[in-house]
């Protein structure tokens, strides 16, 4: 899952309950800046959802058959507050990594690929 609001928590928990071996939430800010309710986050953690805080997707990687095989991510750090008052995520140079995945849900755009 990309995003850390209430909809992301619901989607992650349902995916886990429906049989996903592992579910990871990727979010560019820290847990403290997550828009999800504290209870939603706690329930997701209790149900085994993993979180990659301060991590931003850079690229969705696929194979020649157009199946998702990974996601390139970059570590972020929190800078000065943005217009909303939350600290703005800033990329950490040289911190890109590839994580193995087979499904991506982009909750801030309401699309899955």
C-alpha angles and dihedrals in degrees: 000000000000111000134038107228128115092275091054090051091050092047094047093049093048092049090053093048091048091059109274107155092218134003123197127189115210116200130172095217132050128272088261091062095045112124092216120105113261090243091054091053093047092050091049091051091048089053092054101259111156122219132209101196120192089021125126127195112239102173140000108225124210141174130244090275090058094250118143111249104165151345126236109219136183129211115242134200127202117255132174120331117275127220091286091055094249117123110263117242113239123193118247108228115244094010100115118132137172119235123195113242138149103197133035127197113192101200097181089062098033092234132120125200 
